[in-house]
Amino acid sequence: MKKKCFKLYPLILFSFLFIDTITAQPDSYSIPYVKNSEVGCYINMNGVLQYYEVYGHGEPLVLIHGNGGSIAYMKPQIEFFSKSYKVVVMDCRGRGKSELGTDSLTYMQMTKDIAGILDYLRIDSAHIVGRSDGGIISILLAIYYPQKVKKVVAFAANLTADTNALYPSFFKSVIRDRKQADEMLAKNDTSQNWKIIQQRNRLMEFQPNISAKDLHKIKCPVLVMSTDRDIVREEHTMFIYRNIKQSNLCFLSGEDHYVTTNNPDLFNSIVAKYLTKPYSGDELR
């Protein structure tokens, strides 16, 4: 399928004007992430119109937001890492400016989307930094597209959709929100986009399904990150860490699932150090 990229203008979408991706330096002006007409680009990827932005220059680095986020949620990471890297950041399906499509949301579908965007941008391989759902996708990229991945930072990822991986209070809220969306759709309620809300919560309720055997396929270095107040159980994060051969582990003390925005200096500094240093750890055991 031919991929088409066209620039986003403030008031209209310039019809079928194909251009190369434009990069911008983030410290040159106040950047309206997800509304940036200077770098905004749409691409028809796997039958869905998807939106992405590229900032900075250097070694490629992909940032992947969580389930309820978009490009804008990764603002602290974009501003920090685009000073040293060519940062690629996209709205995953059904979030931000990207279309949902007619199929149900799946993590593998979004993984294929990101791999396709990298192909279009002629990026052979990149560092991948993902938070929450983005962490799941980063792990799937390492499993199924190993040639595209240099290093992975997977923050607050889970392998299964159950209370073995997630704390019950959060998992119950996912089911509650999905049921509410089902009810509102049945009533033809239009107060919110219930279809997207339904799909996003179904995604977390029934996916992912990643096994230890799948993790054993990962060949690149992976920093498995979480916090000691996260929605993901600590023992589950340890399970991920222990089943990836070249892995390092980091728990952020006194932080929670939203550390990437609430304490970005801490998160960014640890990730930056990991990306610049050669993998090490096994020799210490």
Disulfide bonds with the S-S distance in Angstrom:
Cys5-Cys41 1.83
